[in-house]
Amino acid sequence: MILTVEVREDGEDGHAVVAFVRILGPDKTTGRADYAVGAVEGACARGGSVRSAGCVVGHEHRLGIWALLERACAELKKADFL
C-alpha cells in the first residue's frame, strides 16, 4: 500500500509541489502493521532549504486510512527535519 499526499502551490508556475508525505506499508486487511512514513518540504514551503524527515508508525487496520494519515502526520510534527 502506498499513500501519497501532495501540497501544491496555486500559482502561475504550474502548481508545483511544495511538500509531500508518502506512507508505505503492507497490503494487509486485518491486524496491526508498521508503516514507513517519509516527508519532504521544498525550499519555498518555509522560505529556507529543502528539508526531509521519516519515521515508522504502527497502525491497526480496523481504524481506517484516515487514522493512519492522522497518526503519520502527528509523528512527523515531532520529527527532526534535516
N, C-alpha and C positions, 0 to 999 in steps of 0.2 A: 504494500500500500504506500502510495506517495501522495502527500497533500502539500500543495504549494499555494501560498498567499502572496500576492504582489501588491505593493503600494506604488502607484504611478502618479506622475505629475499631470496636471491639467493645463499644459502649456502648448506653445507653438512647436516644440521640438519633437512632436510625435508621441507624446505620452510616455516618456522614458520611465523605466523602473527606477525608483529611488531607494527601495528596500524590499526584501523578501524573506519569507520564512519557509523552510522546507522540512517536512516531517516524514521520516521513513520508518516503516515497520512491517511486521509480518501480515499476511493476508489471513488473519485469524477471525473467526466469527464468534468465538466464545473465550472466556477466561481472561487472564491478565497477560500483558506483554510489555516489553520495553520498546520504546521508540526513540530513534536518534533525531535530534532537533538541531537545525542549523539556521542562522540568520545572518544577513548581510545588510548593512546600511551604506548607501552610496555617499559620496562626498557632499552632495548637495542636501542630504537629508537633515544634517545638523550644522552645515557650514564648515565642516572640517574634512578630515581624510576618511577614506573607506574603513569601516570597522566591521568585525565579524565576531560571532560567539556561537557556542554549541553546548549541548547538554543531552542527557538521556533522561527520559521520563517514563515511569511505569504508568500503565493505563488499564483500567478494567473495561473490556469491550462493551459490556452492557450499558455503560454510561453514555456512549454515543460519540460521534465525531466532534461535536461542538465542545464537549467537555475535554476532549483531547487537545483541541486547539487552545482552549482557555488555560489548561494546565501548562502547555508548552510555552505560551506567552508569559505566564506568571513566572516560570523558571527563567526565561530569557531576561525578564526585567531584573532578576538578581544576578545574572551572569556578568562576568568581566569581559566586556567587548574590547578587542585588540585591534 
